[in-house]
Amino acid sequence: MPHYFDFSVFDNLNEIEIHNLAGWINPITIEYAYGDHAVKSTLFWRVKGTAHTFTIPVRQFNKISEGNPEEHFREALLVFHKDLKDWYMEGLPEKWMREYIYMFKNYITF
């Protein structure tokens, strides 16, 4: 199910453009910020223009990204695109799958 978070709570919202990402209409702009969630320092991010919020603990993000946030976003979006495509091929049997496809239809290619 889509996870929604109000980004207006962030004082410092960052953006990064990602180019040449297979399966995505390029460029993709990522909005991201750091905050606290469930007593953990967390990275909140989303594709600009969508409402679904991805989260990852900052400690895990730092370990995976090794200081390169763009690479983390690229990898996550490639996996997410595969999920979206699989759901679409299955006929979108769940309402939440249809919500994702509707939300990302202007940002992905099949």
C-alpha positions in Angstrom: 0.0 0.0 0.0 1.3 3.5 -0.7 2.9 5.1 2.3 2.0 8.8 2.6 4.0 11.4 4.5 3.6 15.2 4.7 6.8 16.6 3.4 5.8 20.1 4.5 7.2 19.3 7.9 10.7 19.4 6.5 12.6 22.7 6.7 15.3 21.4 4.4 13.9 19.5 1.4 16.6 18.4 -1.1 16.2 17.5 -4.7 18.3 15.4 -7.1 17.7 14.7 -10.8 18.4 11.2 -12.0 19.0 10.8 -15.8 19.0 7.7 -18.0 17.2 5.3 -15.7 15.7 2.3 -17.5 12.0 2.0 -17.4 11.5 5.6 -16.1 10.6 8.7 -18.1 13.7 10.8 -17.7 14.8 12.8 -15.9 13.3 11.8 -12.6 13.5 14.2 -9.7 13.8 12.8 -6.2 12.7 14.9 -3.2 14.3 13.8 0.1 14.9 14.9 3.6 16.2 13.5 6.9 14.0 13.2 10.0 13.0 11.0 12.9 10.7 8.1 12.6 10.0 5.5 15.3 13.0 7.0 17.3 15.3 6.3 14.4 17.0 8.9 12.2 15.4 8.2 8.8 15.7 9.3 5.2 12.3 10.1 3.6 12.1 10.3 -0.2 9.7 10.2 -3.1 9.5 10.8 -6.8 8.6 14.5 -7.2 4.9 14.7 -8.3 3.9 11.5 -6.5 2.7 11.0 -2.9 4.2 7.6 -2.0 7.1 8.0 0.5 10.0 5.6 0.7 11.8 5.5 4.0 15.1 3.9 5.1 17.0 4.3 8.4 19.9 6.7 7.9 22.4 4.2 9.2 21.4 1.6 6.6 21.2 4.3 3.9 24.7 5.5 4.7 26.1 1.9 4.6 24.4 1.1 1.3 25.0 4.4 -0.5 28.5 5.0 0.7 27.9 8.7 0.4 26.3 8.5 -3.0 22.5 9.0 -2.6 21.9 9.0 -6.3 23.1 5.4 -6.6 20.7 4.3 -3.8 17.8 6.0 -5.5 18.6 4.4 -8.8 18.8 1.0 -7.4 15.6 1.4 -5.4 13.7 2.7 -8.4 14.9 -0.1 -10.7 13.6 -2.7 -8.2 10.4 -0.7 -7.7 9.9 -0.5 -11.5 10.2 -4.3 -11.7 7.5 -4.6 -9.0 5.2 -2.2 -10.8 5.6 -4.1 -14.0 5.0 -7.4 -12.4 1.8 -6.1 -10.8 0.6 -4.8 -14.1 1.3 -8.1 -15.8 -0.7 -9.9 -13.1 -3.7 -7.7 -13.9 -3.5 -5.5 -10.8 -5.6 -7.8 -8.6 -5.3 -5.6 -5.5 -6.6 -2.1 -5.1 -3.3 -0.9 -3.7 -1.5 -2.1 -6.8 -3.9 0.0 -8.9 -3.1 3.0 -6.7 0.6 2.7 -7.3 0.1 2.3 -11.1 -2.2 5.3 -11.2 0.3 7.4 -9.1 3.3 6.5 -11.2 1.7 6.2 -14.7 3.3 9.4 -15.9 6.8 8.4 -14.7 7.3 4.9 -15.9 7.4 3.0 -19.1 6.5 -0.7 -19.7 
